[in-house]
């Protein structure tokens, strides 16, 4: 099975609207074309689909994603309006990947840039992990780990340690997929049952400069996506897309 992760599209109702370094809709279309050539079995969008939180921006995303001819799912980021998103394409909490499963978490806090799960969502996650012993992928918008950039880390998952405490009781956590950081990223977190990799992918819109102490855009980096090939083992790579 081939799962492809997209993230941080930041679309506007106006397809010609500009971002810091380009036109998000045009870049999104180019990325979708490249994803299509990879023949995905499933596509996941890890938040910040919209920049202006409009129904029209979600309709633009839905139209392009529908071209892929495969199941696709999304979850909200800090820039999204979940009600409009869900009306356009209903959220899913669990996706069946055959011998694996994918859990989609909502880390959005209304009106805030950083994220959190909170006690209720953490409790629900613990119950969902306990009900199925298949290898599990977990997707969220905010990274639950430091990415080595001070300004980005201040806007991550506020209750990350509580999240890892929940995961510590479960053996078959295969990977964490997140968005929000607008860059390719890979790190591992040590747990009682072994290292758990945390992956992020390039944005389809602007890229952030890795390791920057304060906000900085990486004007040289291209948009892209992450590919996961899920067979007996899991392999992943990042693909960049020329605009």
Residue frames as a rotation matrix with the C-alpha (Angstrom) as fourth column:
UNK 1
0.574 0.819 0.000 0.00
0.819 -0.574 0.000 0.00
0.000 0.000 -1.000 0.00
UNK 2
-0.576 -0.732 0.364 1.23
0.734 -0.659 -0.163 3.49
0.359 0.174 0.917 -0.87
UNK 3
0.555 0.654 -0.513 0.14
0.814 -0.555 0.173 6.32
-0.172 -0.514 -0.841 1.42
UNK 4
-0.356 -0.641 0.680 1.06
0.710 -0.659 -0.250 9.87
0.608 0.393 0.690 0.46
UNK 5
0.156 0.305 -0.940 1.11
0.886 -0.463 -0.003 12.74
-0.436 -0.832 -0.342 2.94
UNK 6
-0.162 -0.120 0.979 0.41
0.557 -0.830 -0.010 16.34
0.814 0.544 0.201 1.94
UNK 7
0.100 0.217 -0.971 0.36
0.969 -0.242 0.045 19.28
-0.225 -0.946 -0.234 4.32
UNK 8
-0.097 -0.199 -0.975 0.06
0.409 -0.901 0.143 23.02
-0.907 -0.385 0.169 4.79
UNK 9
-0.193 0.147 0.970 -1.62
0.981 0.034 0.190 24.01
-0.005 0.989 -0.151 1.55
UNK 10
-0.450 0.015 -0.893 -2.81
0.409 -0.886 -0.220 27.45
-0.794 -0.464 0.393 2.77
UNK 11
-0.610 0.313 0.728 -5.32
0.754 -0.053 0.655 27.90
0.244 0.948 -0.203 -0.02
UNK 12
-0.797 0.412 -0.441 -7.45
-0.183 -0.861 -0.475 31.01
-0.575 -0.298 0.762 -0.49
UNK 13
0.239 0.940 0.245 -10.91
0.293 0.171 -0.941 31.38
-0.926 0.296 -0.235 -1.99
UNK 14
0.788 -0.079 -0.610 -9.16
-0.546 -0.549 -0.633 33.29
-0.285 0.832 -0.476 -4.79
UNK 15
0.818 -0.475 0.323 -6.95
0.512 0.858 -0.034 30.83
-0.261 0.193 0.946 -6.70
UNK 16
0.446 -0.668 0.596 -4.69
0.461 -0.399 -0.792 33.68
0.767 0.628 0.130 -7.83
UNK 17
0.936 -0.082 0.343 -3.92
-0.320 -0.608 0.727 34.88
0.149 -0.790 -0.595 -4.28
UNK 18
0.195 -0.962 -0.192 -0.23
-0.182 0.157 -0.971 34.99
0.964 0.224 -0.144 -3.41
UNK 19
0.861 -0.135 -0.491 1.69
0.508 0.290 0.811 33.75
0.032 -0.948 0.318 -0.38
UNK 20
0.587 -0.704 -0.400 5.17
-0.158 -0.584 0.797 34.86
-0.794 -0.404 -0.454 0.69
UNK 21
-0.425 -0.904 -0.045 6.97
-0.336 0.111 0.935 33.05
-0.840 0.413 -0.351 -2.12
UNK 22
-0.997 0.068 0.035 4.37
0.061 0.424 0.904 31.94
0.046 0.903 -0.427 -4.65
UNK 23
-0.274 0.961 -0.050 0.75
-0.900 -0.237 0.365 31.18
0.339 0.145 0.929 -5.45
UNK 24
-0.553 -0.049 0.832 -0.51
-0.611 0.702 -0.365 28.40
-0.566 -0.710 -0.418 -3.13
UNK 25
0.510 0.819 0.264 -3.22
-0.390 0.494 -0.777 27.12
-0.766 0.294 0.571 -5.46
UNK 26
0.636 -0.336 -0.694 -0.87
-0.706 0.110 -0.700 26.83
0.312 0.935 -0.167 -8.43
UNK 27
-0.483 -0.865 0.136 1.67
-0.837 0.410 -0.362 25.00
0.257 -0.289 -0.922 -6.28
UNK 28
-0.235 0.492 0.838 -1.04
-0.558 0.638 -0.531 22.72
-0.796 -0.593 0.125 -4.90
UNK 29
0.795 0.551 -0.256 -2.13
-0.497 0.347 -0.796 21.75
-0.349 0.759 0.549 -8.42
UNK 30
0.226 -0.799 -0.557 1.46
-0.781 0.192 -0.594 20.96
0.582 0.569 -0.581 -9.42
UNK 31
-0.642 -0.451 0.620 1.93
-0.752 0.528 -0.395 18.83
-0.150 -0.720 -0.678 -6.32
UNK 32
0.229 0.808 0.543 -1.31
-0.497 0.577 -0.648 16.94
-0.837 -0.121 0.534 -6.98
UNK 33
0.754 -0.013 -0.657 -0.10
-0.635 0.246 -0.733 16.21
0.171 0.969 0.177 -10.53
UNK 34
-0.295 -0.939 -0.177 3.14
-0.774 0.343 -0.532 14.78
0.560 -0.019 -0.828 -9.12
UNK 35
-0.465 0.219 0.858 1.25
-0.673 0.541 -0.504 12.76
-0.575 -0.812 -0.104 -6.50
UNK 36
0.619 0.780 -0.089 -0.97
-0.619 0.415 -0.667 11.31
-0.484 0.468 0.740 -9.23
UNK 37
0.403 -0.545 -0.735 2.10
-0.704 0.329 -0.630 10.04
0.585 0.771 -0.251 -11.09
UNK 38
-0.656 -0.654 0.377 3.14
-0.733 0.434 -0.523 8.12
0.179 -0.620 -0.764 -7.94
UNK 39
-0.180 0.692 -0.699 -0.10
-0.238 0.659 0.714 6.09
0.954 0.295 0.046 -8.10
UNK 40
-0.808 -0.130 0.574 -1.13
-0.576 -0.026 -0.817 6.40
0.121 -0.991 -0.054 -4.45
UNK 41
-0.554 0.663 -0.503 -3.54
0.545 0.746 0.383 4.02
0.629 -0.061 -0.775 -2.78
UNK 42
0.526 0.678 -0.513 -4.46
0.841 -0.324 0.434 6.66
0.128 -0.660 -0.740 -0.21
UNK 43
-0.345 -0.583 0.736 -3.72
0.381 -0.803 -0.457 10.34
0.858 0.123 0.500 0.48
UNK 44
0.334 0.341 -0.879 -3.65
0.942 -0.142 0.303 12.12
-0.021 -0.929 -0.368 3.83
UNK 45
0.010 -0.279 0.960 -3.59
0.257 -0.927 -0.272 15.90
0.966 0.249 0.062 4.30
UNK 46
-0.096 -0.151 -0.984 -2.24
0.962 0.238 -0.131 16.86
0.254 -0.959 0.122 7.73
UNK 47
0.333 0.499 -0.800 -3.87
0.824 -0.566 -0.010 20.25
-0.458 -0.656 -0.600 8.17
UNK 48
-0.175 -0.212 -0.962 -3.75
-0.048 -0.974 0.223 23.92
-0.983 0.085 0.160 7.26
UNK 49
-0.198 0.257 0.946 -5.61
0.927 0.363 0.095 23.23
-0.319 0.896 -0.310 4.06
UNK 50
0.578 0.534 0.618 -6.93
0.689 -0.724 -0.019 26.81
0.437 0.436 -0.786 4.08
UNK 51
-0.704 -0.710 -0.014 -5.37
0.637 -0.621 -0.457 30.20
0.316 -0.331 0.889 4.75
UNK 52
-0.821 0.406 0.401 -8.56
-0.398 -0.911 0.108 32.27
0.409 -0.071 0.910 4.81
UNK 53
-0.879 0.447 0.168 -10.89
0.121 0.549 -0.827 29.68
-0.462 -0.706 -0.537 6.42
UNK 54
-0.294 0.787 -0.543 -13.46
-0.875 -0.450 -0.178 29.87
-0.384 0.423 0.821 3.60
UNK 55
0.385 0.539 0.749 -15.75
-0.107 0.832 -0.544 27.23
-0.917 0.130 0.378 2.16
UNK 56
0.921 -0.025 -0.388 -14.40
-0.388 -0.108 -0.915 28.12
-0.018 0.994 -0.109 -1.29
UNK 57
-0.026 -0.999 -0.030 -10.83
-0.993 0.029 -0.111 27.28
0.112 0.027 -0.993 -0.29
UNK 58
-0.366 -0.060 0.929 -11.90
-0.431 0.895 -0.113 23.81
-0.825 -0.442 -0.354 0.87
UNK 59
0.721 0.665 0.195 -13.89
-0.082 0.361 -0.929 23.32
-0.688 0.654 0.315 -2.33
UNK 60
0.560 -0.616 -0.554 -10.74
-0.803 -0.237 -0.547 24.07
0.205 0.751 -0.627 -4.34
UNK 61
-0.469 -0.767 0.438 -8.80
-0.853 0.522 0.000 21.47
-0.228 -0.374 -0.899 -2.35
UNK 62
-0.009 0.559 0.829 -11.58
-0.211 0.809 -0.548 18.88
-0.977 -0.180 0.111 -2.67
UNK 63
0.853 0.364 -0.375 -11.76
-0.403 0.000 -0.915 19.35
-0.333 0.931 0.146 -6.43
UNK 64
0.180 -0.874 -0.452 -8.04
-0.907 0.031 -0.421 18.71
0.382 0.486 -0.786 -6.93
UNK 65
-0.573 -0.399 0.715 -7.83
-0.710 0.678 -0.190 15.81
-0.409 -0.617 -0.672 -4.45
UNK 66
0.373 0.809 0.454 -10.80
-0.355 0.576 -0.736 14.11
-0.857 0.113 0.502 -6.13
UNK 67
0.557 -0.224 -0.800 -8.71
-0.821 -0.001 -0.571 13.89
0.127 0.974 -0.185 -9.32
UNK 68
-0.414 -0.882 0.227 -6.47
-0.907 0.422 -0.013 11.31
-0.085 -0.211 -0.974 -7.66
UNK 69
0.195 0.591 -0.783 -9.07
-0.677 0.659 0.328 8.56
0.710 0.466 0.528 -7.86
UNK 70
-0.404 -0.317 -0.858 -8.13
0.401 0.781 -0.478 7.09
0.822 -0.537 -0.189 -4.48
UNK 71
0.623 0.610 -0.489 -9.45
0.700 -0.157 0.697 7.49
0.348 -0.777 -0.525 -0.94
UNK 72
-0.461 -0.767 0.447 -8.24
0.351 -0.620 -0.702 10.65
0.815 -0.167 0.554 0.79
UNK 73
0.495 0.520 -0.696 -8.60
0.826 -0.033 0.563 12.09
0.270 -0.854 -0.446 4.25
UNK 74
-0.224 -0.581 0.782 -7.78
0.136 -0.814 -0.565 15.31
0.965 -0.020 0.261 6.04
UNK 75
0.202 0.233 -0.951 -7.54
0.977 0.023 0.213 16.72
0.072 -0.972 -0.223 9.54
UNK 76
0.872 0.263 0.413 -7.63
0.292 -0.956 -0.007 20.35
0.394 0.126 -0.910 10.72
UNK 77
-0.292 -0.945 -0.148 -4.68
0.852 -0.186 -0.490 22.62
0.435 -0.269 0.859 11.42
UNK 78
-0.402 0.087 -0.912 -4.53
0.696 -0.617 -0.366 25.90
-0.595 -0.782 0.187 13.30
UNK 79
-0.895 0.055 -0.444 -5.46
-0.280 -0.842 0.462 27.88
-0.348 0.537 0.768 10.16
UNK 80
-0.819 0.564 -0.107 -8.50
0.226 0.488 0.843 25.74
0.528 0.666 -0.527 9.37
UNK 81
-0.425 0.810 0.404 -12.20
-0.904 -0.362 -0.225 26.13
-0.036 -0.462 0.886 10.13
UNK 82
-0.940 -0.116 0.320 -13.23
-0.141 0.988 -0.058 22.58
-0.310 -0.100 -0.946 11.11
UNK 83
-0.094 0.987 0.131 -16.95
0.006 0.132 -0.991 23.10
-0.996 -0.093 -0.018 10.57
UNK 84
0.480 0.227 -0.847 -16.53
-0.769 -0.355 -0.532 24.15
-0.421 0.907 0.004 6.95
UNK 85
-0.553 -0.771 -0.315 -13.90
-0.833 0.517 0.198 21.47
0.010 0.372 -0.928 6.39
UNK 86
-0.797 0.264 0.543 -16.17
-0.012 0.892 -0.452 18.74
-0.604 -0.367 -0.708 7.71
UNK 87
0.293 0.933 -0.211 -19.08
-0.240 -0.142 -0.960 19.95
-0.926 0.332 0.183 5.58
UNK 88
0.259 -0.281 -0.924 -16.90
-0.962 -0.164 -0.220 19.70
-0.090 0.946 -0.313 2.48
UNK 89
0.034 -0.316 -0.948 -15.40
-0.299 0.902 -0.311 16.32
0.954 0.294 -0.064 3.39
UNK 90
0.859 0.440 0.261 -16.32
-0.358 0.152 0.921 14.53
0.366 -0.885 0.288 6.60
UNK 91
-0.107 -0.908 0.404 -13.52
-0.971 0.008 -0.241 13.88
0.216 -0.418 -0.883 9.07
UNK 92
0.646 0.170 -0.744 -12.49
-0.048 0.982 0.182 10.32
0.762 -0.082 0.643 9.87
UNK 93
0.608 -0.423 0.672 -10.92
-0.786 -0.203 0.584 9.28
-0.111 -0.883 -0.456 13.16
UNK 94
-0.070 -0.598 0.799 -9.67
-0.284 0.779 0.559 5.86
-0.956 -0.187 -0.224 12.08
UNK 95
0.411 0.113 -0.905 -8.61
-0.912 0.048 -0.408 4.58
-0.003 0.992 0.123 8.65
UNK 96
0.691 -0.103 0.716 -8.19
-0.062 0.978 0.200 0.88
-0.720 -0.183 0.669 7.92
UNK 97
0.212 -0.713 -0.669 -4.85
-0.969 -0.242 -0.049 0.18
-0.127 0.659 -0.742 6.22
UNK 98
0.424 -0.024 -0.905 -5.22
-0.367 0.910 -0.196 -3.60
0.828 0.415 0.377 6.12
UNK 99
0.261 -0.404 -0.877 -2.63
0.721 0.686 -0.101 -5.04
0.642 -0.606 0.471 8.46
UNK 100
-0.842 -0.479 -0.248 -2.22
0.530 -0.651 -0.543 -1.55
0.098 -0.588 0.803 9.93
UNK 101
0.419 0.907 0.041 -4.49
0.901 -0.421 0.108 1.28
0.115 -0.008 -0.993 11.01
UNK 102
-0.657 -0.524 0.542 -4.18
0.486 -0.844 -0.228 5.06
0.577 0.113 0.809 10.92
UNK 103
0.161 0.663 -0.731 -5.52
0.967 -0.253 -0.016 7.24
-0.195 -0.705 -0.682 13.73
UNK 104
-0.279 -0.158 0.947 -6.25
0.522 -0.853 0.012 10.90
0.806 0.498 0.320 12.91
UNK 105
-0.128 0.134 -0.983 -6.05
0.968 -0.198 -0.153 13.35
-0.215 -0.971 -0.104 15.81
UNK 106
0.494 0.332 0.804 -7.34
0.468 -0.881 0.077 16.91
0.733 0.338 -0.590 16.10
UNK 107
-0.189 -0.666 -0.722 -4.75
0.982 -0.132 -0.134 19.09
-0.006 -0.734 0.679 17.87
UNK 108
-0.392 0.063 0.918 -6.34
0.384 -0.895 0.226 22.42
0.836 0.441 0.327 16.98
UNK 109
-0.371 0.313 -0.874 -7.06
0.825 -0.322 -0.465 25.00
-0.427 -0.894 -0.139 19.70
UNK 110
0.464 0.606 0.646 -9.50
0.843 -0.525 -0.113 27.67
0.271 0.597 -0.755 18.45
UNK 111
0.972 -0.011 0.233 -7.78
-0.029 -0.997 0.074 31.02
0.232 -0.078 -0.970 18.12
UNK 112
0.528 -0.830 0.180 -4.29
-0.394 -0.052 0.918 29.66
-0.752 -0.556 -0.354 18.86
UNK 113
0.379 -0.503 -0.777 -1.31
-0.870 0.093 -0.484 28.82
0.316 0.859 -0.402 16.67
UNK 114
-0.768 -0.621 0.158 0.07
-0.634 0.700 -0.330 26.13
0.095 -0.353 -0.931 18.98
UNK 115
0.025 0.788 -0.615 -1.83
-0.491 0.546 0.679 22.91
0.871 0.285 0.400 19.52
UNK 116
-0.723 -0.191 0.664 -2.89
-0.674 0.408 -0.616 20.51
-0.153 -0.893 -0.424 22.25
UNK 117
-0.643 0.524 -0.558 -4.93
0.118 0.789 0.603 17.36
0.757 0.322 -0.569 22.66
UNK 118
-0.243 0.553 0.797 -6.28
-0.881 -0.469 0.057 17.96
0.405 -0.688 0.601 26.13
UNK 119
-0.656 -0.081 0.751 -7.43
-0.606 0.649 -0.459 15.45
-0.450 -0.756 -0.475 28.72
UNK 120
0.350 0.892 0.287 -10.52
-0.473 0.433 -0.768 14.24
-0.809 0.133 0.573 26.87
UNK 121
0.724 -0.097 -0.683 -8.76
-0.657 0.205 -0.726 13.61
0.210 0.974 0.085 23.57
UNK 122
-0.420 -0.907 0.004 -5.81
-0.838 0.386 -0.386 11.95
0.349 -0.166 -0.922 25.29
UNK 123
-0.401 0.356 0.844 -8.21
-0.541 0.652 -0.532 9.64
-0.739 -0.670 -0.069 27.10
UNK 124
0.712 0.690 -0.131 -9.97
-0.472 0.332 -0.817 8.81
-0.520 0.643 0.562 23.85
UNK 125
0.280 -0.707 -0.650 -6.62
-0.837 0.152 -0.526 8.08
0.471 0.691 -0.549 22.22
UNK 126
-0.646 -0.535 0.545 -5.68
-0.749 0.582 -0.317 5.67
-0.147 -0.613 -0.776 25.01
UNK 127
0.060 0.757 0.651 -8.96
-0.362 0.624 -0.692 3.79
-0.930 -0.194 0.311 24.52
UNK 128
0.810 0.241 -0.535 -8.54
-0.572 0.118 -0.812 3.63
-0.133 0.963 0.233 20.76
UNK 129
-0.132 -0.938 -0.319 -5.00
-0.904 0.246 -0.349 2.31
0.406 0.243 -0.881 21.10
UNK 130
-0.624 -0.127 0.771 -6.16
-0.626 0.672 -0.396 -0.41
-0.468 -0.729 -0.499 23.49
UNK 131
0.300 0.914 0.272 -8.96
-0.522 0.396 -0.756 -1.69
-0.799 0.085 0.596 21.28
UNK 132
0.992 -0.020 -0.124 -6.80
-0.103 0.434 -0.895 -2.94
0.071 0.901 0.429 18.38
UNK 133
0.515 -0.846 0.140 -3.35
0.026 0.179 0.984 -4.54
-0.857 -0.503 0.114 18.43
UNK 134
0.681 -0.282 0.675 -2.42
0.729 0.186 -0.658 -3.89
0.060 0.941 0.333 14.81
UNK 135
-0.510 -0.849 -0.136 0.62
0.831 -0.528 0.178 -1.69
-0.223 -0.022 0.975 14.02
UNK 136
0.554 0.809 -0.196 -0.62
0.787 -0.586 -0.194 1.89
-0.272 -0.047 -0.961 14.27
UNK 137
-0.605 -0.570 0.557 0.24
0.689 -0.725 0.006 5.14
0.400 0.387 0.831 12.51
UNK 138
0.210 0.629 -0.749 -0.88
0.839 -0.510 -0.192 8.36
-0.502 -0.587 -0.634 14.19
UNK 139
-0.390 -0.268 0.881 -1.44
0.762 -0.630 0.146 11.57
0.516 0.728 0.451 12.24
UNK 140
0.408 0.462 -0.787 -1.81
0.786 -0.617 0.045 15.09
-0.465 -0.637 -0.615 13.64
UNK 141
0.821 -0.100 0.562 -1.10
0.308 -0.752 -0.583 18.66
0.481 0.652 -0.586 12.63
UNK 142
0.665 -0.557 0.497 1.19
-0.704 -0.690 0.169 19.90
0.249 -0.462 -0.851 15.42
UNK 143
0.065 -0.716 -0.695 4.50
-0.144 0.682 -0.717 18.07
0.987 0.147 -0.059 15.93
UNK 144
0.946 0.323 0.018 4.79
-0.083 0.188 0.979 16.29
0.312 -0.928 0.205 19.31
UNK 145
0.459 -0.878 -0.133 8.56
0.836 0.376 0.400 16.72
-0.301 -0.295 0.907 19.39
UNK 146
0.368 -0.427 -0.826 11.15
-0.158 -0.904 0.397 19.48
-0.916 -0.015 -0.401 19.09
UNK 147
0.850 -0.064 0.523 12.18
0.517 0.291 -0.805 20.15
-0.101 0.954 0.281 15.50
UNK 148
-0.036 -0.989 -0.145 15.27
0.939 -0.083 0.334 22.18
-0.342 -0.124 0.931 16.41
UNK 149
-0.527 -0.036 0.849 13.87
0.460 -0.852 0.249 25.60
0.715 0.522 0.465 15.52
UNK 150
-0.920 0.055 -0.388 13.06
0.365 -0.238 -0.900 27.80
-0.142 -0.970 0.199 18.51
UNK 151
-0.691 0.692 -0.210 10.16
-0.680 -0.721 -0.134 29.73
-0.244 0.050 0.969 17.03
UNK 152
-0.224 0.604 -0.765 8.55
-0.543 0.574 0.613 26.60
0.809 0.552 0.199 15.55
UNK 153
-0.628 -0.079 -0.775 8.97
0.439 0.786 -0.436 24.63
0.643 -0.614 -0.458 18.77
UNK 154
-0.949 0.300 -0.100 7.07
-0.092 -0.564 -0.821 27.34
-0.302 -0.770 0.562 20.66
UNK 155
-0.255 0.884 -0.392 4.10
-0.952 -0.301 -0.058 26.63
-0.169 0.359 0.918 18.39
UNK 156
-0.754 -0.112 -0.647 4.09
-0.330 0.916 0.226 22.83
0.568 0.384 -0.728 18.62
UNK 157
0.201 0.810 -0.551 1.99
0.191 0.519 0.833 20.44
0.961 -0.273 -0.050 20.71
UNK 158
0.027 -0.198 0.980 1.73
-0.754 -0.647 -0.110 21.98
0.656 -0.736 -0.167 24.19
UNK 159
0.441 0.192 0.877 0.93
-0.807 0.512 0.294 18.67
-0.393 -0.837 0.380 25.92
UNK 160
0.269 -0.425 -0.865 3.46
-0.718 0.510 -0.474 16.60
0.642 0.748 -0.168 24.01
UNK 161
-0.761 -0.626 0.170 4.77
-0.576 0.532 -0.621 14.84
0.299 -0.571 -0.765 27.11
UNK 162
-0.236 0.769 0.594 1.26
-0.616 0.354 -0.703 13.74
-0.751 -0.532 0.391 28.10
UNK 163
0.617 0.405 -0.675 0.83
-0.787 0.323 -0.525 12.41
0.005 0.855 0.518 24.55
UNK 164
-0.154 -0.768 -0.622 4.03
-0.616 0.567 -0.547 10.36
0.772 0.299 -0.560 24.83
UNK 165
-0.723 -0.032 0.691 2.93
-0.645 0.392 -0.656 9.05
-0.250 -0.919 -0.304 28.22
UNK 166
0.403 0.904 0.145 -0.18
-0.694 0.405 -0.595 7.62
-0.596 0.139 0.791 26.57
UNK 167
0.596 -0.199 -0.778 1.90
-0.659 0.433 -0.615 6.03
0.459 0.879 0.127 23.81
UNK 168
-0.398 -0.881 0.256 4.34
-0.871 0.275 -0.407 4.54
0.288 -0.385 -0.877 26.33
UNK 169
-0.233 0.390 0.891 1.76
-0.611 0.654 -0.446 1.93
-0.757 -0.648 0.086 27.32
UNK 170
0.783 0.609 0.127 1.33
-0.235 0.478 -0.846 0.60
-0.576 0.633 0.517 23.79
UNK 171
0.081 -0.862 0.501 3.74
0.191 0.506 0.841 -1.58
-0.978 0.027 0.206 21.88
UNK 172
-0.187 -0.139 0.973 2.85
0.882 0.413 0.228 -1.25
-0.434 0.900 0.046 18.22
UNK 173
0.721 0.276 -0.635 3.13
0.035 -0.930 -0.365 2.46
-0.692 0.241 -0.681 17.44
UNK 174
0.386 -0.563 0.731 4.82
0.880 0.462 -0.109 2.43
-0.276 0.685 0.674 14.06
UNK 175
-0.668 -0.607 0.430 5.12
0.708 -0.697 0.115 6.15
0.230 0.381 0.896 13.26
UNK 176
0.128 0.628 -0.767 3.80
0.561 -0.684 -0.466 9.65
-0.818 -0.371 -0.440 13.91
UNK 177
-0.378 -0.151 0.914 2.94
0.885 -0.350 0.308 11.85
0.274 0.924 0.266 10.90
UNK 178
0.168 0.425 -0.889 2.58
0.664 -0.715 -0.216 15.60
-0.728 -0.555 -0.403 11.42
UNK 179
0.371 0.009 0.929 2.38
0.796 -0.518 -0.313 18.87
0.479 0.855 -0.199 9.54
UNK 180
0.898 0.258 -0.356 2.66
0.420 -0.742 0.522 22.52
-0.130 -0.618 -0.775 10.63
UNK 181
0.360 -0.851 -0.384 6.42
0.225 -0.320 0.920 22.93
-0.906 -0.417 0.076 10.21
UNK 182
0.925 0.120 -0.359 6.57
-0.277 -0.434 -0.858 23.40
-0.259 0.893 -0.368 6.42
UNK 183
0.031 -0.954 -0.297 9.71
-0.994 0.000 -0.105 21.29
0.100 0.299 -0.949 5.99
UNK 184
0.474 -0.024 -0.880 10.90
-0.129 0.987 -0.096 17.72
0.871 0.159 0.465 5.60
UNK 185
-0.108 -0.437 0.893 11.71
-0.963 -0.177 -0.203 16.34
0.247 -0.882 -0.401 9.02
UNK 186
0.523 0.221 -0.823 12.49
-0.043 0.971 0.234 12.99
0.851 -0.087 0.518 10.62
UNK 187
-0.402 -0.620 0.674 13.36
-0.798 -0.124 -0.590 12.19
0.449 -0.775 -0.445 14.22
UNK 188
-0.059 0.340 -0.938 12.92
0.206 0.924 0.322 9.32
0.977 -0.174 -0.125 16.67
UNK 189
0.065 0.177 0.982 11.53
-0.898 -0.419 0.135 9.32
0.436 -0.890 0.132 20.17
UNK 190
-0.806 -0.401 -0.436 12.60
-0.161 0.857 -0.489 6.60
0.570 -0.324 -0.755 22.59
UNK 191
0.229 0.885 0.404 9.69
-0.880 0.011 0.475 4.71
0.416 -0.465 0.781 24.20
UNK 192
0.008 -0.211 0.977 9.56
-0.765 0.628 0.142 1.62
-0.643 -0.749 -0.156 26.45
UNK 193
0.573 0.282 0.769 8.85
0.169 0.878 -0.448 -0.48
-0.802 0.387 0.455 23.36
UNK 194
-0.140 -0.714 0.686 11.51
0.922 0.159 0.353 1.01
-0.361 0.682 0.637 21.12
UNK 195
-0.806 -0.264 -0.530 12.06
0.095 -0.941 0.324 4.11
-0.585 0.211 0.783 19.02
UNK 196
0.270 0.901 0.340 9.03
0.761 0.017 -0.648 5.71
-0.590 0.434 -0.681 17.35
UNK 197
-0.731 -0.564 0.384 9.80
0.678 -0.538 0.500 7.78
-0.076 0.626 0.776 14.24
UNK 198
0.253 0.736 -0.627 8.18
0.405 -0.670 -0.622 11.19
-0.878 -0.097 -0.468 13.79
UNK 199
-0.563 -0.402 0.722 7.86
0.805 -0.072 0.589 12.40
-0.185 0.913 0.365 10.20
UNK 200
0.267 0.620 -0.738 6.84
0.076 -0.777 -0.625 15.71
-0.961 0.111 -0.255 8.66
UNK 201
0.038 -0.185 0.982 6.72
0.962 0.272 0.014 16.65
-0.270 0.944 0.188 5.00
UNK 202
-0.944 -0.330 0.010 7.31
0.313 -0.887 0.338 19.77
-0.102 0.322 0.941 2.93
UNK 203
-0.141 0.893 -0.427 4.37
-0.018 -0.433 -0.901 22.13
-0.990 -0.120 0.077 2.59
UNK 204
0.071 0.209 0.975 2.63
0.978 0.176 -0.109 22.40
-0.194 0.962 -0.192 -0.76
UNK 205
0.934 0.231 0.274 2.91
0.272 -0.954 -0.125 26.16
0.232 0.192 -0.954 -0.15
UNK 206
0.475 -0.793 0.382 5.85
-0.651 -0.609 -0.454 28.09
0.592 -0.033 -0.805 1.40
UNK 207
0.427 -0.452 -0.783 8.74
0.564 0.810 -0.161 26.27
0.707 -0.373 0.601 3.09
UNK 208
0.954 -0.162 0.251 10.20
-0.297 -0.609 0.735 27.27
0.034 -0.776 -0.630 6.46
UNK 209
0.211 -0.967 -0.145 13.96
-0.572 -0.001 -0.820 27.44
0.793 0.256 -0.553 6.97
UNK 210
0.689 0.036 -0.724 15.12
0.411 0.803 0.430 24.48
0.597 -0.594 0.539 9.11
UNK 211
-0.008 -0.750 -0.661 16.97
0.980 0.127 -0.156 25.38
0.201 -0.649 0.734 12.31
UNK 212
-0.304 -0.103 0.947 16.00
0.217 -0.976 -0.036 29.06
0.928 0.194 0.319 12.25
UNK 213
-0.839 -0.051 -0.542 15.80
0.544 -0.103 -0.833 30.81
-0.014 -0.993 0.114 15.62
UNK 214
-0.402 0.738 -0.542 13.14
-0.214 -0.651 -0.728 33.26
-0.890 -0.177 0.420 14.39
UNK 215
0.550 0.742 0.384 10.61
0.194 0.334 -0.922 33.07
-0.813 0.581 0.040 11.58
UNK 216
-0.359 -0.664 -0.656 12.30
-0.635 -0.342 0.693 32.54
-0.684 0.665 -0.298 8.21
UNK 217
0.795 0.605 0.043 11.09
-0.320 0.478 -0.818 31.26
-0.516 0.636 0.574 4.86
UNK 218
-0.254 -0.843 0.474 13.32
0.125 0.457 0.880 28.93
-0.959 0.283 -0.011 2.85
UNK 219
0.388 0.467 -0.795 13.00
-0.617 -0.508 -0.600 30.54
-0.684 0.724 0.091 -0.57
UNK 220
-0.439 -0.648 -0.622 15.26
-0.898 0.299 0.323 27.94
-0.024 0.700 -0.714 -2.21
UNK 221
-0.851 0.103 0.515 13.24
-0.051 0.960 -0.276 24.89
-0.522 -0.262 -0.812 -1.11
UNK 222
-0.727 0.595 -0.342 10.57
-0.421 0.007 0.907 23.46
0.542 0.804 0.246 -3.37
UNK 223
0.094 0.828 0.553 7.11
-0.983 0.166 -0.082 22.28
-0.160 -0.535 0.829 -2.31
UNK 224
-0.656 -0.368 -0.659 6.61
-0.518 0.855 0.038 18.56
0.549 0.366 -0.751 -1.99
UNK 225
0.554 0.810 0.194 5.08
-0.769 0.407 0.494 15.58
0.321 -0.423 0.848 -0.25
UNK 226
-0.480 -0.679 0.556 6.04
-0.830 0.557 -0.037 12.42
-0.284 -0.479 -0.831 1.61
UNK 227
0.194 0.446 -0.874 5.55
-0.685 0.699 0.205 8.87
0.703 0.558 0.441 0.32
UNK 228
-0.267 -0.214 0.939 5.02
-0.825 0.555 -0.108 5.91
-0.498 -0.804 -0.325 2.64
UNK 229
-0.086 0.194 -0.977 5.23
-0.648 0.734 0.202 2.41
0.757 0.651 0.062 1.16
UNK 230
-0.136 0.203 0.970 3.54
-0.946 0.263 -0.188 0.11
-0.293 -0.943 0.157 3.66
UNK 231
0.177 0.104 -0.979 4.30
-0.499 0.867 0.002 -3.54
0.849 0.488 0.205 3.04
UNK 232
0.473 -0.087 -0.877 5.79
0.641 0.716 0.275 -5.97
0.604 -0.692 0.395 5.56
UNK 233
-0.337 -0.566 -0.752 7.92
0.876 -0.482 -0.030 -3.03
-0.345 -0.669 0.658 6.65
UNK 234
0.798 0.571 -0.193 7.52
0.487 -0.799 -0.353 0.73
-0.356 0.188 -0.915 6.18
UNK 235
-0.385 -0.885 0.261 9.65
0.896 -0.291 0.336 2.82
-0.221 0.363 0.905 3.82
UNK 236
0.703 0.623 -0.344 9.37
0.540 -0.782 -0.313 6.55
-0.463 0.034 -0.886 3.35
UNK 237
-0.503 -0.809 0.303 10.85
0.848 -0.394 0.354 9.27
-0.167 0.435 0.885 1.17
UNK 238
0.139 0.469 -0.872 10.25
0.181 -0.878 -0.443 12.93
-0.974 -0.096 -0.207 0.35
UNK 239
-0.135 -0.094 0.986 9.49
0.989 0.043 0.140 14.11
-0.055 0.995 0.087 -3.18
UNK 240
-0.376 -0.030 -0.926 9.98
0.147 -0.989 -0.028 17.71
-0.915 -0.147 0.376 -4.28
UNK 241
0.287 0.625 0.726 8.00
0.885 0.117 -0.451 19.35
-0.367 0.772 -0.519 -7.08
UNK 242
-0.832 -0.554 0.030 9.30
0.504 -0.732 0.458 21.95
-0.232 0.396 0.888 -9.52
UNK 243
0.032 0.870 -0.492 6.90
0.373 -0.468 -0.802 24.84
-0.927 -0.157 -0.339 -9.90
